[in-house]
Amino acid sequence: MLSFLTIKDEHMVDQAKNAWTNLTDKLYDWVDSLIMNLPNFIIAVLVFILFLIIAKYSSRIVNKLFQKSSAQDSIRTISVKVYKAVIILLGMFLSLGILNLNTVLTSILGAAGVVGLAVGFALQGTLHNTFAGVIISFIPKLQIGDWIETNDFSGFVIDINLRSVIIQTADQNLVVIPNSKIVDAPFKNFSRTPRGRVFLECGVGYESDLESVQKITEKAIKDAFPQRNGEGIQFFYTEFGNSSINYLVRFWSDVANQADVYMAQHKAVLAIKSAYNEHDINIPFPIRTLDFGKNKFRSETLDVRNIQDS
């Protein structure tokens, strides 16, 4: 029994010695490999740090170039970030090549492709908004500070990012609209044209001289809103209304947002009303005449008696 335990203890000691020998050999191999590859490792680290520095300072130069150009802030932000990421990735790939880790590089690219595919399926809506944001950033007809109407909202564009467009409405509330909604739906931009056509409807009484009304109305609008070359005032009688003959007048004015349109209509109403008062032109309010015809009413006598119980 004692000899059996002695043999077993000796076997365990031999196994421990072999394990320790293998471990020390492996450590020695790692140290040797590290010493052999130390110059390459140092060079790879220095190259990666160099590319980080290049990405940092060259991105500032690119940012300043965009600021001097007419590109909007969203284009500048996206372009600088993409440029910086490309420089850093280039430095990482070059560093891995110096370390002769081409297989690791291949594995990283393969894993990135698989992960990117999975993320793409999981975040379809988010990626849609992101790519839509890139598209919007390069649309010259939509800039920060413009007044737009889209998706039943209107207001000033105060921010364009990779996820959404933020507009500030007339009541000073902020509306966040996903980029995909902007790309997939039409939008109206008031600020891209310095002048626009304003519409105003009104009506005059049936007794009015329509030719005189047209001349007086056009003169009142022309005095309040001088028209430039290629512009003009358009006047159209549109219908015989219930109590007036209605017309539509169209003219050009400086309008960059909806408030400017309202202000132009306000000034036009004041000018037209003043001119009509001066020439005794009637702007009737709705009147309804009830014509029952002749001899439709008959005089009748109603005999009302008290009936008493007998």
PyMOL commands that set and color helices and strands:
alter all, ss='L'
color gray80, all
select helices_A, chain A and resi 2-68+73-98+102-122+124-137+179-184+210-224+258-278
alter helices_A, ss='H'
color red, helices_A
select strands_A, chain A and resi 147-150+153-160+164-168+174-178+187-189+195-204+234-240+245-254
alter strands_A, ss='S'
color yellow, strands_A
deselect
rebuild
show_as cartoon
